[in-house]
Amino acid sequence: MIVVTGATGNVGRSLVQALAAAGERVTAVSRGASQVPQGVSHRQADLGEPESLKPVLDGADALFLLVAGEDPRGIVEAAGAGGVGRVVLLSSQGAGTRPEVYRHPLAFEDAVQRSGLDWTILRPGGFDSNAFAWAETVRSRRTAAAPFGDVGLPFIDPADIAEVAAVVLRDGGHAGRTYELTGPASITPRRRAQAIGEALGAPVRFVEQSREEARAQMLQFMPEPMVEGTLAILGEPTPAEQRVSPHVEQILGRPPRTFAEWAARNIAAFR
Ligand SMILES: NC(=O)c1ccc[n+]([C@@H]2O[C@H](COP(=O)([O-])OP(=O)(O)OC[C@H]3O[C@@H](n4cnc5c(N)ncnc54)[C@H](OP(=O)(O)O)[C@@H]3O)[C@@H](O)[C@H]2O)c1
């Protein structure tokens, strides 16, 4: 049985579907109540309270772990005690490129690496689904605002992260590996807004925000060091952050999906 935390999120939802479609027994975990595909069981538990995970992890073979809560060691100990043999951690590219900012995912990486379990770490860059932040203004005004309109990054479709995770959770041969996951090419915010317009069949106007405007908006839902780190990645990415990684294609045997494919699949949110 495979336990998927973050099961109602952009990555987790696709992962639960992929594992269930492959015939795996899946337990989907989130804090809130949720609908899950037929045959999948859903359990409410909080990664911030590792005790709440114990009954869920008891008898599980593998765990897909999200970075949430402040006690990664407590989580991996609960996994080991429950009999879990393999853990796949959804970390972040920033853990490698900006370790001084991404301390939280690094603490989770450290805990899984010391856990004694077979571990694999996934380090994705920015998600295509971050464009859901534009859904309301695209619906109401056909506009999309972001800073650094002409700086490109190889954003990734969360469905590709989920497919990679499904392979790594099911197959041996990935223990002790850290995979960087990116999309197929760099794409700028301006071009992403245009791609949503093309999927919509109506132009979307890109509005370039100043760094300060973007900073003020991000501070509403992110802690300050994370806001600075995110702005630095979006505005002054390092060569490592701009690089297209071969890992999705190596693992899935096909190139990663484009942003245009993500937009077409999710266009209902922007209508
Ligand atoms: N967005 C990016 O660009 C990006 C880039 C690199 C890495 N990441 C990492 O990827 C992760 C997943 O992204 P996503 O887009 O799939 O997330 P998401 O759509 O925001 O979903 C988060 C999921 O985790 C669950 N959850 C949150 N806190 C929890 C907790 N304390 N205990 C148990 N479940 C919890 C949520 O359900 P409930 O709220 O009901 O619990 C939901 O199922 C992020 O958290 C981040 O660490 C994101």
The ligand as an SDF file (V2000), in Angstrom:
LIG
                    3D

 48 52  0  0  0  0  0  0  0  0999 V2000
    4.4180   25.7150   -6.5240 N   0  0  0  0  0  0  0  0  0  0  0  0
    5.6950   25.6370   -6.8340 C   0  0  0  0  0  0  0  0  0  0  0  0
    6.1840   26.3540   -7.7420 O   0  0  0  0  0  0  0  0  0  0  0  0
    6.5890   24.6440   -6.1290 C   0  0  0  0  0  0  0  0  0  0  0  0
    7.9250   24.5350   -6.5390 C   0  0  0  0  0  0  0  0  0  0  0  0
    8.7400   23.5880   -5.8960 C   0  0  0  0  0  0  0  0  0  0  0  0
    8.2340   22.7870   -4.8820 C   0  0  0  0  0  0  0  0  0  0  0  0
    6.9380   22.9330   -4.4880 N   0  0  0  0  0  0  0  0  0  0  0  0
    6.4410   22.0450   -3.4000 C   0  0  0  0  0  0  0  0  0  0  0  0
    5.3790   21.2550   -3.8850 O   0  0  0  0  0  0  0  0  0  0  0  0
    4.4370   21.0800   -2.8390 C   0  0  0  0  0  0  0  0  0  0  0  0
    3.1110   20.6080   -3.3880 C   0  0  0  0  0  0  0  0  0  0  0  0
    2.6200   21.5400   -4.2870 O   0  0  0  0  0  0  0  0  0  0  0  0
    1.1040   21.4540   -4.7790 P   0  0  0  0  0  0  0  0  0  0  0  0
    0.9510   22.5560   -5.7860 O   0  0  0  0  0  0  0  0  0  0  0  0
    0.7430   20.0480   -5.1530 O   0  0  0  0  0  0  0  0  0  0  0  0
    0.3730   21.8590   -3.4140 O   0  0  0  0  0  0  0  0  0  0  0  0
   -1.0960   22.3250   -3.1760 P   0  0  0  0  0  0  0  0  0  0  0  0
   -1.8910   22.2280   -4.4470 O   0  0  0  0  0  0  0  0  0  0  0  0
   -1.0620   23.5870   -2.4100 O   0  0  0  0  0  0  0  0  0  0  0  0
   -1.6370   21.1650   -2.1990 O   0  0  0  0  0  0  0  0  0  0  0  0
   -1.1090   20.9230   -0.9410 C   0  0  0  0  0  0  0  0  0  0  0  0
   -1.6470   19.5810   -0.4690 C   0  0  0  0  0  0  0  0  0  0  0  0
   -1.0450   19.2460    0.7740 O   0  0  0  0  0  0  0  0  0  0  0  0
   -2.0400   19.1020    1.7840 C   0  0  0  0  0  0  0  0  0  0  0  0
   -1.4410   19.6100    3.0260 N   0  0  0  0  0  0  0  0  0  0  0  0
   -0.9680   20.8650    3.2350 C   0  0  0  0  0  0  0  0  0  0  0  0
   -0.4690   20.9590    4.4870 N   0  0  0  0  0  0  0  0  0  0  0  0
   -0.6220   19.7230    5.0490 C   0  0  0  0  0  0  0  0  0  0  0  0
   -0.3140   19.1930    6.3330 C   0  0  0  0  0  0  0  0  0  0  0  0
    0.2420   19.9520    7.3110 N   0  0  0  0  0  0  0  0  0  0  0  0
   -0.6120   17.8990    6.5870 N   0  0  0  0  0  0  0  0  0  0  0  0
   -1.1860   17.1260    5.6300 C   0  0  0  0  0  0  0  0  0  0  0  0
   -1.4900   17.5790    4.3950 N   0  0  0  0  0  0  0  0  0  0  0  0
   -1.2230   18.8620    4.1100 C   0  0  0  0  0  0  0  0  0  0  0  0
   -3.2350   19.9070    1.2550 C   0  0  0  0  0  0  0  0  0  0  0  0
   -4.4810   19.4980    1.7460 O   0  0  0  0  0  0  0  0  0  0  0  0
   -5.0530   20.1000    3.1350 P   0  0  0  0  0  0  0  0  0  0  0  0
   -4.8720   21.5840    3.0750 O   0  0  0  0  0  0  0  0  0  0  0  0
   -6.4930   19.6470    3.1750 O   0  0  0  0  0  0  0  0  0  0  0  0
   -4.2440   19.4530    4.1900 O   0  0  0  0  0  0  0  0  0  0  0  0
   -3.1450   19.5500   -0.2310 C   0  0  0  0  0  0  0  0  0  0  0  0
   -3.5870   18.2260   -0.4530 O   0  0  0  0  0  0  0  0  0  0  0  0
    4.4340   22.4550   -2.1420 C   0  0  0  0  0  0  0  0  0  0  0  0
    3.9430   22.3610   -0.8480 O   0  0  0  0  0  0  0  0  0  0  0  0
    5.9170   22.8290   -2.1950 C   0  0  0  0  0  0  0  0  0  0  0  0
    6.5520   22.3170   -1.0270 O   0  0  0  0  0  0  0  0  0  0  0  0
    6.1080   23.8200   -5.0960 C   0  0  0  0  0  0  0  0  0  0  0  0
  1  2  1  0
  2  3  2  0
  2  4  1  0
  4  5  1  0
  4 48  2  0
  5  6  2  0
  6  7  1  0
  7  8  2  0
  8  9  1  0
  8 48  1  0
  9 10  1  0
  9 46  1  0
 10 11  1  0
 11 12  1  0
 11 44  1  0
 12 13  1  0
 13 14  1  0
 14 15  2  0
 14 16  1  0
 14 17  1  0
 17 18  1  0
 18 19  2  0
 18 20  1  0
 18 21  1  0
 21 22  1  0
 22 23  1  0
 23 24  1  0
 23 42  1  0
 24 25  1  0
 25 26  1  0
 25 36  1  0
 26 27  1  0
 26 35  1  0
 27 28  2  0
 28 29  1  0
 29 30  1  0
 29 35  2  0
 30 31  1  0
 30 32  2  0
 32 33  1  0
 33 34  2  0
 34 35  1  0
 36 37  1  0
 36 42  1  0
 37 38  1  0
 38 39  2  0
 38 40  1  0
 38 41  1  0
 42 43  1  0
 44 45  1  0
 44 46  1  0
 46 47  1  0
M  CHG  2   8   1  16  -1
M  END
$$$$
